[in-house]
């Protein structure tokens, strides 16, 4: 365990960069000494992060290419497609990179060409690990730890026990609904079009679809026949994923309940809601927003299984899971700096 971990955050002007900074400020033994932003270069970081209510003007945004040697950790929160342009330079300046953007999540050449073509400009994707904190053993020899996409990981939480125990067959249908921050600050969707509205965002072809399939194939060798569609919610934060699947002939409701309980009973950030007979006790976005918590439940009707998960895309779907990985890497308690809740905002 290090006594003073020197940290840089790339993409500090974006939503996830801000959340990463805010959460890392709670970490003992961490010194944040570099935050990048091309458009905000020269401005005080904590003046821009108004939620911190800070008058500290010491640390200022700098362009990415001003990163110097000698960092222990880089958190890359750059927009997808930007990191590969800098990766060779950054690798030599930091011991480990926790990457929240989409680059390097996949390894299949054809999928990379289609969804993440910038990742193929170097062989860096070969040195990286796709890492879900609850399910993978962290490879400390990997140079880059790639965290999953927010809607992808929410989908994986909703299906993991079913796939792990080989309980489902046939087509799986997922509809994923996300708040506006999921599109990042560069989203072209006008607020007036989003307000008081629910509409399809990407019915086919979202890049989280191959990511979900890749994750389950690498974990269990399972090839999912997956329909994945996404929708825009009129909310600043939050994701709700609904997964529809068919149970195999010999699988009973009690088997599913046991599988979900066993999968999540020791996972501090995942709450499996088994008593979901009333609306008050169903997964919901409101009770996860502002936290690193996931709510999961499964509903059975004969062979029809509907499994649902909810999480905050900015925290558990991005900055929070990166800090979980950071805690695992440095052998800190998993919940360090993430053990907070948001009851004060209820309802």
N, C-alpha and C positions, 0 to 999 in steps of 0.2 A: 504493500500500500504506500503510495507516494505521499509526501508531506506537503507538496505544493505543485499541483498539476497545472501546467501552462496550457491554456485553451484558446483556440481561435474559432470564431463562428463566421462562416461564409454565407452571404445572402442575408445579412442582418436587417435589411430594409423590408423584408417580406414578413408575412404573418408568422410562419414557422420559425424564422430566425429570431423574431421578437420573443416568442414563447420559449424558445431554447435558452435565450439570454435570461429571461425572467426566472425560469426554473433553476438554471445553473447558479444563479445568485444565491440560492439556498444551499448549495453544496459546500460542505466544509472542504478545505484544502484545495479549492479551485481558484485559479487566478485567470480571469478572462482578459486577455491582453491584445486581442485583435478582433474587430468586427468589420466585415466588408460590406460595402455598398458602392456601386459606381455612381449612382445618382445623388447620394447623400454625402459623398466624400467631403471631409472637413467639418461636418456638423457633429456636435456632441451626441454621443449615443443615448445617454440617459435623458437628455432633453427631448429627443425624438420619441423615446419610449415613455409616453406620458403616464401610462398606468403605474409606473414606478414612483411617480411623484418625487423625483430626485432633482437636486440642484448640482449634482456631480457633472462637471464639464471636462473632466480629465481625458476620458477615453473618447476618441473621435473616429467616425467611419473612415475607412480607407479603401481604395480599389483593391481587388483581389490580388493583382500582381505586386502589391506592396508587402505581401506576407513575407516575413523574414524566417531565418533558420531557427531551429531549436524548440519547436512546439511539441508538447506531449500528445495533444489531441486536437484534431480539427473536426468540427461539426459542419458538414456541408448541407446547407439549406437553400442552395442555389436552385433556380428554376431548372426543370428537366432539360437536358441538352447542353447546359453551360459547363458543368464540371469537367467533361472530357477534354475541353480545350485547355484546362489548367492542370490536369491530373498529374502529368509527369513532373511538373515543377513542385506541386504540393506534396507529392509522396516523399520527396527528399527532405521536406521541412517539418514533417510530423511523424511520430511513431505509429499512430493509428488514425484512421478517418472513419467517422460515423456518418454515413451518407443517407440523408432523408429524401433526396430527390430520386427520380425514377431510374436514372442511369445505373446500369450494371445489375439490375434486379434479375434479368433473364440471362441465360447462357446459350440458348439455341440461336444459331446464326441467322436463320430465316426470320425468326421472330424479332431479333435485334434489328435486322435490316428494315423490317416493317414498322416497329414501334419505337425503337431507340437507336436510330442509325448513327448518331454521334458516338455511341458507346464503342463502335467498332473501329474508331480511329486509332486506338491503341489496344494492347492486349490486357489492359488493366482488369477487365471483367474476369479474367482468369485468376487473378490474385484476390478476388473478393469472396465474401460469404453472404448469402441471403439468410437473414437472421430474424426469426420471430422469438422474442424473449421467453415466451412460455413453452416453446416446443423444441428449440434447438440448443445444442451444446455450443457455446461460443468458441470459435477457433481463434485463439490468441495469436496464431501465426499469420492469419489473414491480414493484409494491409488495409483493406476496406471492408467495413461491416455495413451491408446494405439493409436498411430497414424497409419493411413492406409498405405498399401503398395503403392509404386509409380505408378505401372501400374494399380493397382486396383483403386486408387483414380482418375487417369486420365480417366479411363473407367466410373467411377461413374459421373464425371463432364459431360461426353459426353451424358449420358442417363438420368440424374436426372430429367430434366423438363418433359421428355416423360413418365417416370414412375410415377412421382408425380401426373400428371394429367390423368393417366390411358389411355394413347393415343395409346399404341402399343399392339400387340398381336402376338402369335406364337414365333418362334425361333428368338433369337437375336444372331448375329454373331459379335464378336469383334476380330480385329487383332491389336495387340499392338507391336509397334517397339521401341526398346530401345537401347541407346548407351552403351558403354562398362562399364561405372562406375556402371550401374545397377546391375552388377554381383559381385560388391565388389572387394576388393584387392585379394581375394582368388580365383577369377575366374580361371578356368583351360583352358580357351579359349586362344590359342596363338595369339598374335597380328598379326602375318603373315597370320593367317587364317581369321581374322576379317577384315583386311585392304582391301579396295576396294571391299567389299563383302556385300551382304545382304542375309541372310539365315534364315531358321526356327530355333528357339531356343527350343521351347516346343509347339508342335502342340496340344497335349492333356495333361491334368493332371497338369497344373500349379496351384500352391496353391493360386494364386490370384483369380482364378475362384470361389471357394467357398466363398472367402472373399467378392467379388462383390455381389454374391447372398445373403449372410448373411446380408450385409449392406442394400440392398433394402427390404429384408423381415422384418428386424427390424424397418425400417423407415416407410414402407407403407403396410406391410403384403403381398407384391407381390412376387410370386414365378417365377423367370425368368427361361426360357428354354434357357440356355446360352452356346454357343460354344465360347471358349476363347483360342486363339492361340497367341504365342509370337514369335518375330523375332529379330535378332541381327543386329544392324546398325553399320556402320563404323564411329562412332562418339564417342567422350569421354563422352558427356552428352546429355540428351534430350530424350523425349518420344513423339511419335505421336500415338494416339489411333484412330482407325476408327471403328465405330459401325454401323452395318447394321440392320435395324428393319423395321417392317411393321406397318403402321398406321391402326387403326381401321376404320371401314366403315364411321363413321360420323365425322372423323377428317379432317379438311382442313389445307392447308398450313398456312393460317393466324393464326390458332389456335396454331400451333407449334411455329411460330415466337413469338407470344405473350407469350407463356409458357417459352421460353428461355429468353426473355427479362425480364419477371417478376422474374424469378428465380435468375437472375444474376445482375439486375440493381443496387442493393445495396451492392454487394459483391466487395470490393475494389481490390481484387487480380484476379478477373475473368472478362475477357473481352469477352463479347458476340459479335461476328462479324456478324452483320446482313446484311451489304452490302458486300456480298462475290461474286460479279459477275465477278471479275477479279482476276487473280492469285496473284496480289499484296496484295489483301485483303482477304486472306485465312489464317487459323491457320497455323503456321509454327514453327519449332523448333528454328530456329535462333533468332527469336524475343522474345523468352522466356528464352533462356539459360542465366544463370547468374542473373536471377531475381526470384521473388516469384510469377510471373504472370502465369495465365492460359489463353490460347486462345481457344475459343469454337465457333463452327459454325454448322448449320444444313442445309442440302441440300435435297430438295424434288423433286420427280418425280412421280406424282400420289400418290400411297400409299407407295412408296419406300422412306425410310428416311435413309440418311447417315449423321451421326453426328460425328464430329471430335473434339478432344481436343489435345493440346500440352502443355508441361510444362518441367521444368528442374527437372529431377529426384532427383538431389542432394539437391535442395533447396525446391521448392514447393512440391516435392514428399517425402521429408524427413526432413532436418534440418529446413527449413523455416516454414513448417506447425507445427513443434514442438514448434517453438518460437511463432507462432500465438497462440497456446494453452497456452503457458507460459504467453503471454500478457493477454489472457482472464482470466486466473487463478488469476493473480495479479491486474486485472482491469486496466491494461495499455491500451493506444490506440492500436488498433489492428495492425496498421502498424509500430509501434515503432521498430526501427532497421531493418525494412524490406522495408522501403520506398526508394528503390534504383532502378536504371534501368541500362541498358547496351547499351544505344544508341551508345556509343563510339566505340563499336565493329562492328557496322553495316557498310558495308555489311560484 
